[in-house]
């Protein structure tokens, strides 16, 4: 008999048990030493300075708040989100802190072929599909399957074709767990009836200054490093992979492998404008790097983001073979920052700006279901389990 997954066992054990309701703000709260967070949806409790708070909500299984201390001992909320949980459905396209699915990122021409049958999807990004269209997981309300002081498990039953062109039911489980200054994420999904595309990610947007920096409210002062990513999926003008895999020379605009580099270091490069989509004139990054991590470096992070101003650093560990880096060029200036962000003397006017954050999205190669020459595993069916893991470890410079 096939061994049941850990997440399925957790879900089964709590079925019928009472799950506490979220707090008055609509958010669930998790705590651990050195970290605190909220998801959609317990109201923030007063905690010791060594603690952190994370908040999460069931809509999109989204993280809404993440507090960590900087080098100066000041606690900062370093993820993008909203104070009012009703704002999340209104801004579903941004997938703020959410889990897009059942297939994240772009699918070319909003179609794919599986076993000789062509499936047509929801066009939401020009001629392409983005994050499975307007009824993808980022737009759905998840169930809270399990909850403890430091962990929460969300579940979703995605009925066949409710993801607009993707056949077969899918059952998914997302577990967020906090430990000392660490956020761990585990996802798994199964398609018990029919083969279907599966590729997930965690779509958190970061600003490690929490918009408190007096000199800038943009992301360009953040340092970024991906030591195992010397290759990139070549994008076309709409940021859809062409199929070519290109090597990145040291010092080139997309080089984050040869050493830590400011995200804004390439802003004077002639390639800066259009680097994340020449069709739209996007400036900065919205690209998918390949993660070629050798087994000899199994314990090393695949990416590191840091800010010299706040002194906050996050090391990212993942089992995924790609990393999408998006520097928020299309973030609208009408989005307010949270009340837990900004502060006296900060450069922000209280609203987000284009390029005011960065999304770091671990997942497999974009549009791999339309590139069989890559040999990626992105179609799953009965008897198979899709899994995804990432760990975010926080420290100070």
VOGU-3710 file (C-alpha; in Angstrom, 3 decimals, decimal comma):
1> xxxxxxxxxx> 0,000/0,000/0,000  1,297/3,426/-0,901  2,349/5,439/2,156  0,032/8,356/2,844  1,616/11,786/2,632  2,297/13,743/5,811  0,051/16,607/4,698  -2,827/14,240/3,914  -2,477/12,661/7,360  -2,566/16,105/8,961
11> xxxxxxxxxx> -5,684/17,011/6,991  -7,463/13,749/7,807  -6,668/14,045/11,510  -8,331/17,441/11,825  -11,425/16,816/9,702  -14,389/17,288/11,978  -12,260/19,028/14,605  -12,964/22,679/15,330  -10,480/25,037/13,689  -10,362/28,403/15,490
21> xxxxxxxxxx> -11,724/31,353/13,588  -9,355/34,127/12,515  -9,021/37,279/14,574  -11,120/40,418/14,110  -8,742/41,548/11,368  -9,504/38,372/9,391  -5,987/36,975/9,768  -4,439/33,920/11,398  -1,284/34,466/13,444  1,751/32,191/13,837
31> xxxxxxxxxx> 4,655/32,759/16,212  8,068/31,312/16,952  11,270/32,528/18,541  12,825/35,255/16,443  9,916/35,460/13,996  6,204/36,290/13,755  3,762/36,145/10,808  0,133/36,441/9,687  -1,837/34,741/6,916  -5,372/35,261/5,479
41> xxxxxxxxxx> -6,967/34,755/7,644  -5,522/35,428/14,861  -5,116/38,809/15,783  -1,598/39,970/16,635  -0,703/39,302/20,213  1,775/41,309/22,246  5,028/39,391/22,060  8,521/39,573/23,469  11,086/41,296/21,260  12,711/37,935/20,485
51> xxxxxxxxxx> 9,482/36,779/18,837  8,190/37,487/15,358  4,663/37,508/13,987  3,479/36,088/10,703  -0,074/36,551/9,464  -1,799/34,508/6,773  -5,276/34,385/5,201  -7,135/31,555/3,415  -7,632/33,678/0,273  -4,880/32,342/-1,963
61> xxxxxxxxxx> -3,192/30,853/1,154  -1,535/34,262/1,398  1,002/35,596/3,863  0,005/39,147/4,783  2,542/40,253/7,399  6,058/39,187/8,336  7,929/40,927/11,135  11,653/40,506/11,751  14,197/42,670/13,548  16,863/44,559/11,681
71> xxxxxxxxxx> 20,443/45,175/12,758  19,243/48,168/14,813  16,801/46,022/16,802  13,775/47,630/15,152  11,054/45,196/14,128  9,903/45,633/10,514  7,069/44,166/8,431  8,971/43,189/5,296  6,312/41,744/2,962  3,831/43,525/0,716
81> xxxxxxxxxx> 0,147/43,168/1,534  -2,959/44,914/2,817  -4,303/45,874/6,253  -7,862/45,162/5,098  -8,259/41,537/3,986  -11,082/42,530/1,624  -8,430/44,160/-0,569  -6,938/40,793/-1,517  -9,760/39,645/-3,833  -9,846/43,133/-5,354
91> xxxxxxxxxx> -6,157/42,831/-6,263  -6,083/39,118/-7,094  -4,070/39,645/-10,266  -1,052/40,661/-8,163  -1,130/37,410/-6,146  0,183/39,331/-3,120  1,742/36,724/-0,808  -0,419/34,024/-2,381  0,106/30,587/-3,934  -0,677/30,690/-7,678
101> xxxxxxxxxx> -1,851/27,413/-9,187  -2,525/24,920/-10,431  0,190/26,092/-12,837  2,158/29,209/-11,990  3,696/31,772/-14,332  3,096/31,875/-18,091  1,749/29,338/-20,562  2,447/30,343/-24,143  -0,484/31,271/-26,380  -2,791/30,160/-23,558
111> xxxxxxxxxx> -2,693/26,553/-24,701  -0,828/23,277/-24,355  -1,100/19,779/-25,785  -1,273/16,651/-23,635  -1,639/13,134/-25,049  -2,554/14,564/-28,430  -5,331/16,810/-27,103  -4,929/20,597/-27,167  -6,313/22,462/-24,158  -7,198/26,154/-24,371
121> xxxxxxxxxx> -6,787/28,401/-21,343  -7,808/31,818/-20,051  -5,835/34,600/-21,764  -4,815/37,048/-19,062  -1,348/38,227/-20,135  -1,672/39,313/-23,746  -1,946/36,080/-25,705  -0,623/34,049/-22,788  -2,026/32,597/-19,588  -0,536/33,878/-16,325
131> xxxxxxxxxx> -0,869/31,954/-13,030  -3,672/29,788/-14,501  -5,959/32,684/-15,349  -8,706/34,510/-13,499  -9,861/31,509/-11,481  -6,463/30,157/-10,490  -5,575/29,315/-6,903  -4,494/32,871/-6,163  -8,161/33,881/-6,539  -9,564/31,046/-4,411
141> xxxxxxxxxx> -10,441/30,733/-0,731  -8,568/27,821/0,826  -9,756/25,763/3,797  -7,793/25,809/7,047  -7,055/22,132/7,598  -4,738/22,362/10,626  -3,544/25,089/12,969  -1,072/25,298/15,852  0,998/27,991/17,558  3,618/27,951/14,837
151> xxxxxxxxxx> 2,092/26,140/11,853  -0,930/26,271/9,556  -2,050/23,953/6,749  -4,357/25,167/3,990  -6,204/22,802/1,671  -7,942/23,268/-1,658  -10,059/21,021/-3,861  -9,704/22,281/-7,416  -12,449/20,718/-9,499  -11,803/19,682/-13,083
161> xxxxxxxxxx> -11,776/22,637/-15,494  -12,418/25,171/-12,717  -8,899/26,353/-13,552  -10,281/27,129/-17,006  -8,880/24,533/-19,361  -7,006/22,220/-17,006  -8,663/18,802/-16,691  -9,036/16,565/-13,657  -9,642/17,272/-9,985  -6,625/18,379/-7,942
171> xxxxxxxxxx> -6,241/18,256/-4,151  -3,614/20,608/-2,788  -2,100/21,238/0,646  0,024/24,224/1,678  1,794/24,162/5,059  3,557/27,154/6,590  5,720/26,450/9,651  7,738/28,848/11,791  10,817/27,980/13,795  13,629/30,150/15,115
181> xxxxxxxxxx> 13,969/33,032/12,614  12,820/30,641/9,879  9,753/30,259/7,661  9,335/26,850/6,005  6,831/26,158/3,228  5,760/22,739/1,982  3,248/22,099/-0,770  1,917/18,979/-2,364  -0,799/18,239/-4,868  -2,338/15,152/-6,431
191> xxxxxxxxxx> -4,533/14,612/-9,485  -6,323/11,323/-8,688  -8,484/11,086/-11,822  -6,764/12,646/-14,820  -3,352/13,906/-15,878  -2,982/17,676/-15,556  -0,292/20,393/-15,400  1,022/21,106/-11,886  3,553/23,786/-10,960  3,268/25,953/-7,831
201> xxxxxxxxxx> 5,178/28,741/-6,111  4,989/31,107/-3,131  4,444/34,631/-4,463  5,681/36,868/-1,627  6,797/40,392/-2,483  9,671/41,689/-0,348  10,904/45,079/0,824  13,418/44,464/3,602  13,341/48,159/4,570  9,564/47,960/5,160
211> xxxxxxxxxx> 9,414/51,341/3,395  11,146/52,960/6,377  14,265/54,041/4,486  14,598/57,869/4,447  16,479/57,855/1,141  14,381/55,578/-1,070  11,143/53,609/-1,184  12,352/51,531/-4,130  14,016/48,121/-4,203  17,223/49,036/-6,026
221> xxxxxxxxxx> 19,276/49,392/-2,801  18,738/45,697/-1,993  21,595/43,274/-2,666  20,856/39,969/-4,384  22,941/36,825/-4,944  22,213/33,547/-6,787  25,504/31,613/-6,815  24,131/28,610/-8,741  22,312/30,506/-11,499  24,617/31,110/-14,452
231> xxxxxxxxxx> 21,861/30,266/-16,965  18,620/31,961/-17,919  15,539/31,034/-19,932  15,758/33,407/-22,882  12,553/35,506/-22,983  10,734/36,861/-25,987  9,405/40,473/-25,921  6,370/39,325/-23,878  8,635/37,499/-21,369  7,601/34,073/-22,626
241> xxxxxxxxxx> 10,563/31,655/-22,929  11,738/31,163/-26,509  13,083/27,698/-25,716  16,726/28,799/-25,760  18,787/28,529/-22,606  21,452/31,222/-22,419  24,601/31,503/-20,324  25,147/34,709/-18,359  28,631/36,258/-18,579  30,103/37,735/-15,407
251> xxxxxxxxxx> 29,282/41,428/-15,127  26,321/41,272/-17,511  23,020/42,868/-16,448  21,541/39,499/-15,405  24,638/38,347/-13,515  23,825/37,624/-9,897  26,000/34,499/-9,729  29,532/35,956/-9,661  28,878/37,788/-6,402  26,252/39,786/-4,508
261> xxxxxxxxxx> 25,031/42,752/-6,512  22,552/45,574/-5,983  19,292/44,979/-7,818  19,683/48,448/-9,302  23,322/48,023/-10,348  22,385/47,635/-14,014  20,162/50,704/-14,225  22,617/52,549/-16,494  23,002/49,587/-18,831  21,445/50,126/-22,296
271> xxxxxxxxxx> 19,654/46,774/-21,801  17,964/47,898/-18,576  14,847/49,191/-20,305  13,178/46,167/-21,851  15,188/43,610/-19,885  11,945/42,403/-18,298  9,833/42,738/-21,432  10,727/44,875/-24,436  7,113/44,685/-25,591  6,046/46,730/-22,571
281> xxxxxxxxxx> 9,243/48,712/-21,978  9,611/47,112/-18,561  12,680/48,202/-16,578  14,504/45,843/-14,241  13,737/42,150/-13,897  10,957/39,675/-14,585  13,104/36,752/-15,638  13,502/33,055/-14,832  16,981/31,908/-13,820  17,887/28,228/-13,821
291> xxxxxxxxxx> 19,147/26,851/-10,503  22,059/24,465/-11,142  22,879/23,538/-7,561  25,449/20,741/-7,227  24,867/18,007/-4,674  28,118/19,037/-2,991  26,398/22,329/-2,066  23,211/20,739/-0,722  23,179/22,868/2,440  23,824/26,190/0,697
301> xxxxxxxxxx> 21,072/28,732/-0,070  20,108/29,184/-3,719  19,449/32,906/-3,235  20,182/35,670/-0,720  18,433/39,036/-0,490  19,655/41,725/1,915  19,432/45,423/2,706  22,370/47,365/4,114  19,968/50,025/5,451  17,809/47,724/7,621
311> xxxxxxxxxx> 20,524/45,102/8,048  18,012/42,337/7,299  19,088/39,319/5,258  17,045/36,359/4,025  18,629/33,160/2,700  16,349/31,063/0,484  16,639/27,273/0,236  14,464/25,328/-2,203  14,176/22,078/-4,137  12,979/23,918/-7,252
321> xxxxxxxxxx> 15,009/24,172/-10,458  14,173/27,782/-11,301  13,849/31,212/-9,699  11,652/33,946/-11,136  12,816/37,413/-10,067  10,302/40,230/-10,582  11,111/43,778/-9,453  7,519/45,032/-9,391  7,576/47,263/-12,467  3,796/46,965/-12,886
331> xxxxxxxxxx> 2,884/47,594/-9,240  0,347/50,399/-9,220  0,925/53,674/-7,367  -2,637/53,488/-6,000  -1,776/50,647/-3,599  -1,251/51,870/-0,001  1,515/50,419/2,109  0,426/48,850/5,409  0,145/50,761/8,692  2,949/48,532/9,962
341> xxxxxxxxxx> 5,291/49,991/7,327  6,854/53,364/6,604  7,245/55,708/9,582  8,622/59,151/10,494  11,208/60,441/8,039  10,637/57,665/5,510  10,871/58,452/1,808  7,502/56,844/1,074  4,363/58,916/0,560  2,295/56,034/1,918
351> xxxxxxxxxx> 1,735/54,323/-1,426  3,558/51,650/-3,372  5,652/52,687/-6,347  6,650/50,702/-9,415  9,943/48,957/-8,526  9,157/49,264/-4,813  9,438/45,544/-4,103  10,807/42,274/-5,436  9,068/38,910/-5,826  11,344/35,869/-5,630
361> xxxxxxxxxx> 9,419/32,862/-6,934  11,005/29,395/-6,756  9,418/27,042/-9,286  10,228/24,870/-12,280  11,027/26,189/-15,747  8,395/28,545/-17,136  6,120/27,083/-19,849  7,907/23,749/-19,648  4,703/21,971/-20,716  5,186/23,553/-24,158
371> xxxxxxxxxx> 8,889/22,685/-24,370  9,248/18,883/-24,313  12,868/19,299/-25,443  13,693/20,466/-21,912  12,540/17,180/-20,376  10,808/18,824/-17,415  8,270/16,948/-15,279  5,217/19,241/-15,151  2,351/16,847/-15,932  1,040/14,680/-13,073
381> xxxxxxxxxx> -1,693/12,068/-12,912  -3,155/9,250/-10,802  -0,634/7,700/-8,416  1,771/10,669/-8,605  2,397/13,430/-6,068  3,721/16,874/-6,894  5,864/18,378/-4,104  7,436/21,802/-3,498  9,595/23,017/-0,612  11,294/26,267/0,351
391> xxxxxxx> 12,824/27,625/3,547  13,480/31,292/4,337  16,103/31,907/7,045  16,463/35,420/8,468  19,517/37,025/10,034  21,208/40,426/10,245  24,241/41,792/8,464
//
